[in-house]
């Protein structure tokens, strides 16, 4: 349990095309600890598509967080926030998006595919 005298932290997650990183910051914005798990590059089953199995990201996220906490003495109960910012090329199930090359037309992923 968190006491009023314990410092608080923010856990940030960076899911990229080549790795997933877990970063721990104090409330002043100082990086306290970090861990990075490399992932296999995406594959392309169709021109203009960039596919990645969603479990690749989930597994890497779990490994990155475990590595992060294995390398620090920070108590998990002192994490105040885990921000979420779906921006850029983030995939959300059921989402359809325009191809950036053509500026029109739809890339049609299924809910079981992730677009990188």
N, C-alpha and C positions, 0 to 999 in steps of 0.2 A: 504494500500500500504506500502511496505517496505521502510524505510528510511535507509540511509547509516550508521546511528548510532545505529540502532536496531540490537541486536544479531540475528544470524541465527541458524536454527535447522535442524536436520535430524529426520525424522519419520521412525522408523523401525517396521516391522510387522513380527511376529513369529507365523506361523500357525502350531501347533503341533497336535498330536493325541488326546490330552485331553483338550486343550485350545487354544485360539487365544489371543495373546498379542500385544498391541500397545505400543511402547516405544519411547520416545522423548529424543534425545541427543543434547547437544550443540556441536559446531564444535571442541571443545577440547576433546570430547568423554565422557563427564560427563552425567550421566543419570539425566534428569530433571524431568520427569514424566513417569508413566506407568499405564496401565490398563490391566486387564486380564478377559476374558470371558470363562468360562468352557463350553465344548461341550459334547454331549452324545458320548460315545465310538462308534467306528465303528462297523459294523455288518459284518457277513460273510455268504454269500449265497452259497459259494462253498469252498471246502477245499483249503487253500492257498491264498484265497482272503481276502482283508480287504476293505470293501466298506463304503463310506460315501457320503451322498447327498451333492453335491457342494453348495447348498444354505445354508447348515449348516455353512460352512466356511464364506460365504459372509455375512450372517446375524451376525455372531459372530464378523467379522471384523468391520462391521458398528457400532455395539454396543461398541466394544473396543475403537474405535476412538472417538465416542461420549463421552464415560466415561473419556477417556484421556483428552479431551479438556474441559470437565466440571470440571475437577480437577486441572486445571492450568490457569494461566493468559496469557500464551503464545499465541500470535496472529498467526492464521493459515497462514497468509501471510508471516510469517518469516521462513517458512519451505523451505529449500533450496533443499532438495533431499528426495526421498523415494526409497531406494535401493530395487532391486529385484534380488534374487539369487535362481533360481530353482535348488536345489540340493537334494541329498538324495532320498526320496521316493515321490517327487513331481509328481503330475499327470498333464499331459497336454492332452487336448482332442485329441482323435485319437491315443494316444500313446499305444504301446504294449511294455511290458517289460518282462524280464526273471524272473522266480521265484527264489528268493534267496536260498531257501532250496535245490532245485534240481540243480540249476545252468544251467538249460536248460528248454526248453518248454516255452510256452507263456501264460501269464495271459491275458485274452481277455476282457478288459472292453469296454463298449460302451461309446460314448461321453457323455451320461447322468450320468455316474458313475464316482466317484473319487476313486483312489487307495491311501490308507493311507500308 
